[in-house]
């Protein structure tokens, strides 16, 4: 199966129109004669007349692929007049990473498949602003995925491939998930009819393709959590850059040298971070004997058992056109199912329950712990340029809990603090009665740039403030820990607008893929994105031609101003109005 992710949204619209128009003439005449034809009858007639073969041949021809050997269907039948330009692979300035999932091997969990009747395997792929999913295959010891993706790389804009090597866009994240039917017979692959379990998560460094045209690897997939040391199976993958680079490939020794240098820098960054955390904790626990028992979490594990500072688990996420306000984001996070066991309530010696899953894995398994809900909501609020922090402490019922706060600066100094409950999507000002009913104690607060632990003995919410600049109340961790680049879990968002510079302020490159209520809504979002991209390029070109001035676009400022637009004010009124909430 062949799927692609085009750099221009209009290309996908052209492909849809191309398929619709190619099949229209073959179907209309039969529907006029026999209007009661079923979908199966229509497919049978199309197959008998060679229309389906024509379609595949025409699409492959437009993609520059050779047709199947043997009969050339496209040459035997007259091609329809082209109404729209054919879909072609973009120019050499817009290259793609071609990733092919081939065959799986040694999936030993499925030696006896009787207990997995109806279960399927899928692979989620996340890379450089693209998030795609393979077709489902039945579970077995050697599943054949046979799926190819075209993942867009950042535009070179005249630079060489060396720019992609030295300024990487991050690895290819592959997540293998097993979907189990909730009933004995599942007629279709719908989310409500399957439960998901993430089996493996792997990060593939694709930059070897910068030195050779095609790279084929057998990737060993390891489990997550307590199964991180166990092999789930082996997946054959093949990847390369399209269009191919006939000349100008980077020597293999240069690629290896770059990868080894990054590995040394990552190891050194980890050593520096752990040393800083150890020194900080030794000082903090000696300030008062009660501080050692507080819920102060400095490090956490990923699903692959990698220890990182908690600040690495956060990054601003842009909701885009799917989540237009912070209230939409809070509602979205609250809809994610809550895992029955909260990791922070577990015993510290239970290593299985001391990890935080990364966001791609959370999206794949569609469940999250209490702490992961707070991490995700805080990242969304940071994407709206809010001064947001995750708080770890104790709820009013005496259990360890995690929630989010945002701070708004007041004209006369200080901050107006808002509490956000990530499990329900509700938010309250700090002086609200709901805060006292839900939260009791806060021990530490952090975001992607800073970490602060409570430094006073009285830890009750009514007795403290959230002015983190006051070091008599809050003890900060050195900001150098959060600035170490090789400890970041999420790559910064990349942009490819020609002639314009776009500031991303470290926003995570984690695209959202929403299921629309109607398929035409997808086209609306794609058209909006295309129009905005064209306007950015046109404005930048005009300013350069008329005044010779460069154009800089600040995405952070865009998201910040969006909160004060008319639509945001109307939405806030609807959300906060008690009459509308009750009705």
C-alpha positions as CSV (number, residue, x, y, z in Angstrom):
1,X,0.0,0.0,0.0
2,X,1.3,3.4,-0.9
3,X,0.5,6.6,1.0
4,X,2.0,10.0,0.9
5,X,2.2,13.2,2.9
6,X,2.5,16.1,0.5
7,X,4.1,19.4,1.5
8,X,1.3,21.4,-0.2
9,X,-2.2,20.7,1.0
10,X,-3.6,21.5,-2.5
11,X,-1.9,18.4,-3.9
12,X,-4.1,16.2,-1.8
13,X,-7.2,18.0,-3.1
14,X,-6.0,17.5,-6.6
15,X,-5.6,13.8,-6.0
16,X,-9.1,13.5,-4.7
17,X,-10.6,15.4,-7.7
18,X,-8.4,13.3,-10.0
19,X,-9.8,10.0,-8.6
20,X,-13.4,11.3,-8.6
21,X,-13.3,12.6,-12.2
22,X,-11.5,9.5,-13.5
23,X,-14.3,7.2,-12.2
24,X,-17.2,9.5,-12.9
25,X,-17.7,8.6,-16.6
26,X,-17.5,4.8,-15.9
27,X,-20.2,4.9,-13.2
28,X,-22.7,7.5,-14.4
29,X,-23.9,5.5,-17.4
30,X,-24.7,2.4,-15.3
31,X,-26.4,4.3,-12.6
32,X,-28.8,5.8,-15.2
33,X,-29.7,2.4,-16.6
34,X,-29.8,0.6,-13.2
35,X,-30.2,3.1,-10.4
36,X,-30.5,0.4,-7.7
37,X,-27.0,-0.9,-8.1
38,X,-25.3,-1.7,-4.8
39,X,-21.8,-0.6,-4.0
40,X,-20.5,-4.2,-4.6
41,X,-22.1,-4.2,-8.0
42,X,-20.5,-0.9,-8.9
43,X,-17.1,-2.2,-7.8
44,X,-17.6,-5.4,-9.8
45,X,-18.5,-3.5,-13.0
46,X,-15.5,-1.1,-12.5
47,X,-13.2,-4.1,-12.1
48,X,-14.6,-5.9,-15.2
49,X,-14.1,-2.8,-17.4
50,X,-10.6,-2.2,-16.2
51,X,-11.5,1.2,-14.7
52,X,-9.7,0.4,-11.4
53,X,-6.5,-0.7,-13.2
54,X,-6.7,2.4,-15.3
55,X,-7.0,4.5,-12.2
56,X,-3.9,3.0,-10.5
57,X,-1.9,3.2,-13.7
58,X,-2.8,6.9,-14.2
59,X,-2.0,7.7,-10.6
60,X,1.3,5.9,-10.7
61,X,2.1,7.6,-14.0
62,X,1.5,11.0,-12.4
63,X,3.7,10.1,-9.5
64,X,6.5,9.2,-12.0
65,X,6.3,5.4,-11.2
66,X,6.4,2.7,-13.8
67,X,3.3,0.7,-14.4
68,X,3.1,-3.1,-13.8
69,X,4.9,-5.2,-16.3
70,X,2.7,-6.9,-18.8
71,X,-0.3,-5.0,-20.0
72,X,-0.1,-1.2,-20.1
73,X,-3.7,-0.3,-19.3
74,X,-3.1,3.4,-19.6
75,X,-1.9,3.1,-23.2
76,X,-4.8,0.8,-24.3
77,X,-7.6,3.1,-23.2
78,X,-7.8,6.8,-23.9
79,X,-6.9,8.9,-21.0
80,X,-9.5,11.4,-19.8
81,X,-8.8,15.1,-20.5
82,X,-6.7,16.5,-17.6
83,X,-8.8,19.1,-15.9
84,X,-6.4,19.7,-13.1
85,X,-2.6,19.5,-13.1
86,X,-1.3,16.0,-12.3
87,X,0.0,15.2,-8.9
88,X,3.8,15.1,-9.1
89,X,6.6,14.8,-6.6
90,X,7.8,18.3,-5.6
91,X,11.0,19.8,-6.9
92,X,14.4,19.1,-5.6
93,X,14.0,22.0,-3.1
94,X,11.2,20.0,-1.4
95,X,12.5,16.5,-0.8
96,X,10.8,13.7,1.0
97,X,11.9,10.8,3.2
98,X,10.5,7.6,1.7
99,X,10.0,5.1,4.6
100,X,8.8,1.6,3.7
101,X,7.6,-0.8,6.4
102,X,8.2,-4.2,5.1
103,X,7.9,-7.5,7.0
104,X,7.9,-8.2,10.7
105,X,9.7,-11.2,12.2
106,X,9.8,-13.1,15.5
107,X,6.7,-11.5,17.1
108,X,6.8,-14.4,19.6
109,X,3.8,-13.0,21.6
110,X,1.6,-14.3,18.8
111,X,2.8,-17.9,18.5
112,X,-0.6,-18.9,19.7
113,X,-3.1,-16.5,18.1
114,X,-6.2,-18.1,19.4
115,X,-6.4,-15.5,22.2
116,X,-5.9,-12.7,19.7
117,X,-8.8,-13.5,17.4
118,X,-9.7,-10.3,15.5
119,X,-6.7,-8.3,16.9
120,X,-4.7,-6.2,14.5
121,X,-1.3,-4.5,14.5
122,X,-0.7,-0.9,13.3
123,X,2.3,1.3,13.2
124,X,2.1,5.1,14.0
125,X,4.9,7.2,12.4
126,X,5.7,10.7,13.6
127,X,8.3,12.7,11.8
128,X,9.0,16.5,11.2
129,X,5.4,17.7,11.4
130,X,3.9,14.5,9.9
131,X,1.8,12.0,11.8
132,X,0.6,9.0,9.8
133,X,-0.6,5.4,10.4
134,X,-0.1,2.2,8.6
135,X,-2.9,-0.1,7.4
136,X,-4.0,-2.7,10.0
137,X,-2.6,-6.2,9.6
138,X,-3.7,-9.4,11.5
139,X,-1.5,-10.4,14.4
140,X,0.9,-13.2,13.7
141,X,4.5,-14.0,14.2
142,X,5.5,-12.5,10.8
143,X,3.1,-9.7,10.0
144,X,3.5,-8.2,6.5
145,X,2.9,-4.4,6.8
146,X,4.0,-3.6,3.2
147,X,3.3,0.1,3.6
148,X,5.2,3.1,2.3
149,X,5.1,6.7,3.5
150,X,6.4,9.9,2.0
151,X,7.4,12.2,4.8
152,X,8.4,15.8,3.9
153,X,11.8,17.1,4.8
154,X,12.4,20.8,5.5
155,X,12.9,22.9,2.3
156,X,16.6,23.3,1.5
157,X,16.1,26.7,0.0
158,X,19.3,26.5,-2.0
159,X,21.4,24.9,0.8
160,X,23.1,21.5,0.6
161,X,22.1,18.2,2.3
162,X,24.8,19.0,4.9
163,X,22.2,21.4,6.4
164,X,19.9,18.4,7.1
165,X,22.8,16.5,8.8
166,X,23.9,19.3,11.1
167,X,20.5,20.7,11.9
168,X,18.4,17.5,12.2
169,X,14.6,17.5,12.4
170,X,14.7,14.6,14.9
171,X,14.4,10.9,14.4
172,X,11.5,8.9,12.9
173,X,9.3,7.8,15.8
174,X,7.6,4.4,15.2
175,X,5.0,3.1,17.6
176,X,3.6,-0.4,17.3
177,X,0.1,-0.8,18.7
178,X,-2.1,-3.8,19.0
179,X,-5.8,-3.2,18.7
180,X,-8.1,-5.8,20.4
181,X,-11.8,-6.0,19.6
182,X,-14.1,-5.3,22.4
183,X,-16.6,-7.9,21.1
184,X,-16.2,-11.3,19.5
185,X,-16.9,-9.9,16.0
186,X,-15.7,-6.4,15.0
187,X,-17.2,-5.5,11.6
188,X,-15.0,-2.5,11.0
189,X,-11.9,-0.8,12.5
190,X,-13.6,1.9,14.5
191,X,-12.1,3.4,17.6
192,X,-15.0,2.5,19.8
193,X,-14.9,-1.2,18.9
194,X,-11.2,-1.7,19.8
195,X,-9.0,-1.3,22.8
196,X,-5.4,-0.3,22.2
197,X,-2.1,-1.5,23.8
198,X,1.2,0.0,22.8
199,X,3.7,-2.9,22.3
200,X,6.9,-1.1,21.3
201,X,8.3,2.4,20.6
202,X,11.4,3.0,18.6
203,X,13.3,6.1,17.3
204,X,14.9,5.6,13.9
205,X,17.8,7.9,12.9
206,X,17.2,8.4,9.2
207,X,20.3,10.4,8.4
208,X,22.2,7.4,7.1
209,X,20.1,8.0,3.9
210,X,22.1,11.2,3.4
211,X,25.1,9.0,2.4
212,X,23.5,6.2,0.4
213,X,20.4,6.1,-1.8
214,X,18.6,3.3,0.0
215,X,19.1,2.0,3.6
216,X,17.6,-1.3,4.7
217,X,17.6,-2.2,8.3
218,X,16.2,-4.8,10.6
219,X,15.0,-2.8,13.6
220,X,14.7,-4.6,16.9
221,X,11.5,-3.5,18.6
222,X,11.7,-3.5,22.4
223,X,8.7,-3.2,24.7
224,X,7.9,-0.3,26.9
225,X,7.8,0.1,30.7
226,X,8.8,-3.1,32.5
227,X,9.2,-4.9,29.2
228,X,11.7,-2.4,27.9
229,X,14.5,-5.1,28.1
230,X,12.4,-7.6,26.2
231,X,12.3,-7.9,22.4
232,X,8.8,-7.7,20.9
233,X,9.9,-8.5,17.4
234,X,12.0,-7.4,14.4
235,X,10.7,-5.0,11.7
236,X,12.3,-4.7,8.3
237,X,12.4,-1.1,7.1
238,X,13.8,0.6,4.1
239,X,14.3,4.4,3.7
240,X,15.8,6.9,1.4
241,X,15.4,10.5,0.1
242,X,13.2,11.4,-2.9
243,X,13.8,12.7,-5.4
244,X,17.1,10.8,-5.4
245,X,20.3,12.8,-5.3
246,X,22.4,11.6,-8.3
247,X,25.4,13.6,-7.0
248,X,26.1,15.5,-3.8
249,X,25.5,12.7,-1.3
250,X,27.4,13.2,2.0
251,X,30.3,10.8,2.5
252,X,29.4,8.0,4.9
253,X,32.3,8.9,7.3
254,X,31.0,12.4,7.7
255,X,27.6,11.1,8.7
256,X,29.1,8.7,11.2
257,X,31.3,11.4,12.6
258,X,28.3,13.7,13.1
259,X,26.3,10.9,14.9
260,X,29.2,10.0,17.1
261,X,29.7,13.6,18.1
262,X,26.1,14.0,19.0
263,X,26.2,10.9,21.1
264,X,29.1,12.3,23.1
265,X,27.4,15.6,23.6
266,X,24.2,13.8,24.7
267,X,26.2,11.8,27.2
268,X,27.9,14.9,28.5
269,X,24.6,16.8,28.8
270,X,23.1,13.9,30.8
271,X,26.1,13.8,33.1
272,X,25.9,17.6,33.8
273,X,22.1,17.4,34.4
274,X,22.4,14.5,36.9
275,X,25.2,16.3,38.7
276,X,23.2,19.5,39.0
277,X,20.1,17.6,40.2
278,X,22.1,15.7,42.8
279,X,23.7,18.9,44.2
280,X,20.3,20.6,44.3
281,X,18.6,17.8,46.1
282,X,21.3,17.4,48.7
283,X,21.0,21.1,49.6
284,X,17.2,21.1,49.5
285,X,16.7,18.1,51.8
286,X,19.0,19.5,54.4
287,X,17.1,22.8,54.7
288,X,14.3,21.1,56.7
289,X,13.7,17.5,57.7
290,X,10.2,17.6,56.2
291,X,11.4,18.5,52.7
292,X,12.7,15.0,52.0
293,X,9.1,13.6,52.2
294,X,7.6,16.1,49.8
295,X,6.4,15.2,46.3
296,X,9.4,16.8,44.5
297,X,10.1,15.0,41.3
298,X,13.2,16.1,39.5
299,X,13.7,13.2,37.1
300,X,11.3,10.9,35.3
301,X,11.6,7.9,32.9
302,X,10.3,7.7,29.4
303,X,8.6,4.5,28.2
304,X,12.0,3.4,26.9
305,X,13.5,3.7,30.4
306,X,15.5,6.9,29.6
307,X,15.9,9.2,32.7
308,X,15.4,12.9,31.9
309,X,14.7,16.0,33.9
310,X,11.0,16.6,34.2
311,X,11.4,19.9,32.3
312,X,12.2,17.8,29.2
313,X,8.7,16.3,29.2
314,X,7.2,19.7,28.3
315,X,7.2,21.7,25.1
316,X,4.7,24.3,23.7
317,X,2.2,22.5,21.4
318,X,0.2,24.5,18.8
319,X,-3.4,23.4,18.6
320,X,-3.7,25.1,15.2
321,X,-7.1,25.2,13.7
322,X,-8.3,22.2,15.7
323,X,-7.9,23.8,19.1
324,X,-8.5,27.5,18.7
325,X,-8.5,28.6,22.4
326,X,-7.1,27.3,25.7
327,X,-10.6,26.2,26.6
328,X,-10.7,23.9,23.6
329,X,-7.4,22.5,24.6
330,X,-8.5,21.8,28.2
331,X,-11.6,20.1,26.9
332,X,-9.6,18.0,24.5
333,X,-7.2,16.8,27.2
334,X,-10.1,16.0,29.6
335,X,-11.6,13.6,27.0
336,X,-8.5,11.3,27.2
337,X,-9.3,8.3,29.3
338,X,-7.6,8.2,32.8
339,X,-5.5,5.2,33.7
340,X,-6.7,3.4,36.8
341,X,-3.4,3.7,38.6
342,X,-1.7,7.0,38.9
343,X,2.1,6.7,38.8
344,X,2.7,9.0,41.7
345,X,0.4,7.1,44.0
346,X,2.5,3.9,43.5
347,X,5.4,2.9,45.7
348,X,8.7,4.4,44.7
349,X,10.4,1.0,44.5
350,X,7.9,-0.1,41.8
351,X,9.9,1.0,38.7
352,X,7.1,0.1,36.3
353,X,4.9,2.9,37.8
354,X,7.5,5.6,37.8
355,X,7.5,6.6,34.2
356,X,5.8,9.2,32.1
357,X,4.9,8.3,28.5
358,X,5.8,10.7,25.7
359,X,3.0,12.5,23.9
360,X,3.2,10.3,20.7
361,X,2.7,7.2,22.8
362,X,-0.2,8.8,24.7
363,X,-1.9,9.7,21.4
364,X,-1.4,6.1,20.2
365,X,-2.7,4.4,23.4
366,X,-5.4,7.0,24.0
367,X,-5.0,6.8,27.8
368,X,-2.9,8.8,30.2
369,X,-2.2,9.0,33.9
370,X,-3.1,12.0,36.0
371,X,0.4,13.4,35.7
372,X,0.5,12.9,31.9
373,X,-2.8,14.7,31.6
374,X,-1.2,17.7,33.4
375,X,1.9,17.5,31.2
376,X,-0.2,17.5,28.0
377,X,-2.5,20.4,29.1
378,X,0.4,22.5,30.2
379,X,2.1,22.0,26.9
380,X,-1.0,23.2,25.1
381,X,-1.3,26.2,27.3
382,X,2.4,27.0,26.7
383,X,1.5,26.8,23.0
384,X,-1.0,29.7,23.5
385,X,1.9,31.7,25.1
386,X,0.4,31.4,28.6
387,X,2.8,31.3,31.6
388,X,1.8,27.8,32.5
389,X,3.3,25.3,35.0
390,X,2.6,21.7,36.1
391,X,2.1,21.5,39.9
392,X,2.8,18.4,41.9
393,X,1.3,18.1,45.4
394,X,-1.6,16.7,47.4
395,X,-5.3,16.9,46.6
396,X,-8.0,17.7,49.2
397,X,-8.7,14.0,49.6
398,X,-5.1,13.4,50.7
399,X,-3.8,11.7,47.5
400,X,-0.8,12.8,45.4
401,X,-2.1,14.8,42.5
402,X,-1.0,16.9,39.5
403,X,-2.7,20.0,38.0
404,X,-1.7,23.1,36.0
405,X,-1.6,26.8,36.9
406,X,-1.2,29.8,34.7
407,X,0.0,33.3,35.8
408,X,-1.1,36.6,34.4
409,X,1.0,39.6,35.5
410,X,-0.9,42.4,37.3
411,X,-0.2,46.1,36.6
412,X,0.8,46.8,40.2
413,X,3.0,43.7,40.5
414,X,2.3,40.2,41.4
415,X,0.3,37.6,39.4
416,X,-3.2,36.5,39.0
417,X,-3.1,32.7,39.3
418,X,-5.6,30.3,37.6
419,X,-5.9,26.6,38.5
420,X,-6.6,24.2,35.6
421,X,-7.9,20.7,36.4
422,X,-6.7,18.6,33.5
423,X,-9.0,15.7,34.3
424,X,-12.2,17.7,33.9
425,X,-11.2,20.7,31.8
426,X,-12.4,23.2,34.4
427,X,-10.4,26.2,35.6
428,X,-10.7,28.4,38.7
429,X,-9.1,31.6,40.0
430,X,-6.9,31.0,43.0
431,X,-9.3,32.7,45.4
432,X,-12.2,30.5,44.3
433,X,-13.8,28.1,46.8
434,X,-13.3,25.3,44.3
435,X,-9.6,25.5,44.7
436,X,-9.8,24.9,48.5
437,X,-12.2,22.0,47.8
438,X,-9.9,20.3,45.3
439,X,-6.3,21.1,46.3
440,X,-4.6,21.1,49.6
441,X,-0.8,21.2,49.2
442,X,1.6,22.1,46.4
443,X,5.3,20.9,46.6
444,X,6.8,21.9,43.3
445,X,6.0,23.6,40.0
446,X,7.8,23.4,36.6
447,X,7.5,24.0,32.9
448,X,9.8,23.5,30.0
449,X,12.2,26.3,31.1
450,X,12.3,26.2,34.9
451,X,11.7,24.1,38.0
452,X,10.7,25.5,41.5
453,X,10.3,23.7,44.8
454,X,8.5,25.1,47.8
455,X,11.1,26.5,50.2
456,X,8.9,27.4,53.2
457,X,7.7,25.0,55.9
458,X,4.0,26.0,55.7
459,X,2.9,24.3,52.5
460,X,-0.8,25.1,52.6
461,X,-2.2,26.8,49.5
462,X,-3.8,29.6,51.4
463,X,-0.4,30.5,53.0
464,X,1.8,30.7,49.9
465,X,1.9,32.7,46.6
466,X,3.2,31.7,43.1
467,X,5.7,34.5,42.6
468,X,8.5,32.2,41.7
469,X,10.9,35.1,41.7
470,X,10.7,35.2,45.5
471,X,13.4,32.7,46.6
472,X,12.3,32.8,50.2
473,X,9.2,30.9,49.1
474,X,10.5,29.0,46.1
475,X,13.8,27.3,45.6
476,X,14.7,27.1,41.9
477,X,16.7,24.5,40.0
478,X,19.5,25.9,37.8
479,X,18.0,26.9,34.5
480,X,21.0,25.4,32.7
481,X,19.5,22.0,33.2
482,X,16.4,22.8,31.1
483,X,18.5,24.5,28.5
484,X,20.6,21.5,27.6
485,X,19.6,20.8,24.0
486,X,20.4,17.1,23.8
487,X,17.9,16.4,26.6
488,X,14.9,17.7,24.8
489,X,12.3,15.0,24.0
490,X,10.5,17.1,21.3
491,X,12.1,18.8,18.3
492,X,11.2,22.4,17.6
493,X,8.6,23.0,14.9
494,X,10.1,23.6,11.5
495,X,8.7,25.8,8.7
496,X,9.4,26.1,5.0
497,X,8.0,29.4,3.9
498,X,10.2,30.8,1.2
499,X,11.5,34.3,1.7
500,X,10.2,34.6,5.3
501,X,11.7,33.7,8.7
502,X,9.3,32.1,11.2
503,X,10.1,32.2,14.9
504,X,8.9,29.0,16.5
505,X,10.2,29.7,20.1
506,X,10.8,26.0,20.7
507,X,7.3,24.8,19.9
508,X,7.0,21.0,19.7
509,X,6.6,19.5,16.2
510,X,3.6,17.3,17.2
511,X,0.8,17.6,14.6
512,X,-2.7,16.9,15.7
513,X,-4.9,14.6,13.5
514,X,-8.6,15.1,14.3
515,X,-11.4,13.1,12.9
516,X,-13.9,15.6,11.3
517,X,-17.6,15.3,11.5
518,X,-17.7,15.5,7.6
519,X,-14.9,14.7,5.1
520,X,-15.2,18.2,3.6
521,X,-14.0,19.7,6.8
522,X,-10.6,18.3,6.1
523,X,-10.5,20.2,2.9
524,X,-11.5,23.4,4.7
525,X,-8.5,23.1,7.1
526,X,-6.1,22.2,4.2
527,X,-7.4,25.1,2.1
528,X,-7.0,27.5,5.1
529,X,-3.4,26.3,5.7
530,X,-2.6,26.7,2.0
531,X,-4.0,30.2,1.8
532,X,-2.1,31.3,4.9
533,X,1.2,29.8,3.5
534,X,0.6,31.6,0.2
535,X,-0.1,34.9,1.9
536,X,3.1,34.6,4.0
537,X,5.2,34.0,0.9
538,X,3.4,36.8,-1.1
539,X,3.9,39.4,1.7
540,X,7.5,38.4,2.1
541,X,8.1,38.6,-1.6
542,X,6.4,42.0,-1.9
543,X,8.3,43.5,1.0
544,X,11.6,42.2,-0.4
545,X,10.8,43.6,-3.9
546,X,9.6,47.0,-2.8
547,X,11.7,47.8,0.2
548,X,14.4,45.1,0.2
549,X,13.3,44.2,3.7
550,X,13.3,40.7,5.2
551,X,10.1,39.5,6.9
552,X,10.0,37.8,10.3
553,X,6.8,36.0,11.4
554,X,6.4,35.2,15.1
555,X,4.1,32.2,15.6
556,X,4.1,32.7,19.4
557,X,2.7,36.2,19.0
558,X,0.1,34.8,16.6
559,X,-1.1,32.3,19.2
560,X,-1.0,35.0,21.9
561,X,-3.1,37.5,20.0
562,X,-5.5,34.7,19.0
563,X,-6.7,34.6,22.6
564,X,-8.0,38.1,22.4
565,X,-9.8,37.8,19.1
566,X,-13.5,38.2,18.7
567,X,-14.1,34.5,18.3
568,X,-12.1,33.8,21.4
569,X,-14.1,36.3,23.5
570,X,-17.4,34.8,22.2
571,X,-16.1,31.3,23.0
572,X,-15.0,32.3,26.5
573,X,-18.5,33.8,27.1
574,X,-20.2,30.5,26.1
575,X,-17.8,28.4,28.2
576,X,-18.0,30.5,31.3
577,X,-21.7,31.5,31.2
578,X,-23.4,29.4,34.0
579,X,-26.7,29.4,32.0
580,X,-25.1,27.8,29.0
581,X,-23.1,25.4,31.1
582,X,-26.2,24.2,32.8
583,X,-28.3,24.1,29.6
